[in-house]
């Protein structure tokens, strides 16, 4: 189950603190955007009421207008919070709960909502009743998600947020310093520690935060922005010294703290073999070593045209492709053909369906007339003692739906739908 946390009218600067507080509820928090987060409650003791009480207690210090909801997926959890604060959406009741909701819960463009209303679609229940294929073809690829969300289905992956790595160093002493040389020496030591930790983590810093504590109990803070992300002590020290030039402190310095911020990956992505300079001999040696370690030939998968799904790919021995020089400017193809749009077959759970047949041809599927069909294509799977034989068809129905069905024995089955 997922816990949805929706907050309206809050200070964006507090959002990171809100997410940190939600870590006390569950270590898995998906930061969708400022004001909306999902918390994965699988494995967390308690029930939805207890989870929401824990979330309220964790966020109580922020005094924010919370709306919480619990559901089996992101769409159901967000819809539950949309309906009313503290709503719980069960798997069995999700269709009935979502049906009366307005289309605005899907967060789609107002122009699209208006187009749907002209078609008589005002609620999620109306949208869920539309045939999937024709709806997607009319409103584009994004409509696939809208249709699924309206039915309470949501395959959006849960992406836990990464936790920030704090890299900092500090130095405090019993006395105080008034000489610039002593301050620079202390900064050099702290930056050396910072750079060592950055290299150990494989990171680079884009900025630094310097806190200078004074003898009169005051602290002065400085944001030091680096020209480029780095983990080099000398580059950081030069910028920090330039930042402090001309700064006069009202009291002696008793402590320093330096923290690395805006961390980035420290390594540069490098391919195993550069596209511009492929060493065929090096690849051949690498393949030979792999084959020796695996004890079998290295092969690569290639797609090919075939009606049967099981025959749409084959494995061939890996061979290094020879360089080809394209005479078209800027690497463009010399052929001006437009890209061919091919409907994608979406496999469904195999279910038996009623198919009307006349003269050996399918004329009715799911009580809808067949406008056009292609097939049959004989598929024979022969690794069993008794080979399995079936005849597959693509059928276009009067509603615009395009399905893949097959005939096996005395029964007909639905295999997939084209989007």
Helices and strands as residue ranges (DSSP letters): E 2-7, G 12-14, H 15-22, E 29-33, E 36-40, H 48-59, G 60-62, E 66-71, H 74-83, E 87-88, H 94-99, G 103-106, H 110-118, H 124-128, H 132-139, H 142-150, E 167-177, H 180-201, E 203-214, E 219-230, H 233-244, E 253-265, H 280-294, E 299-303, G 309-311, E 313-317, G 329-331, E 345-352, E 355-358, E 361-365, E 368-381, E 388-397, E 402-408, E 411-418
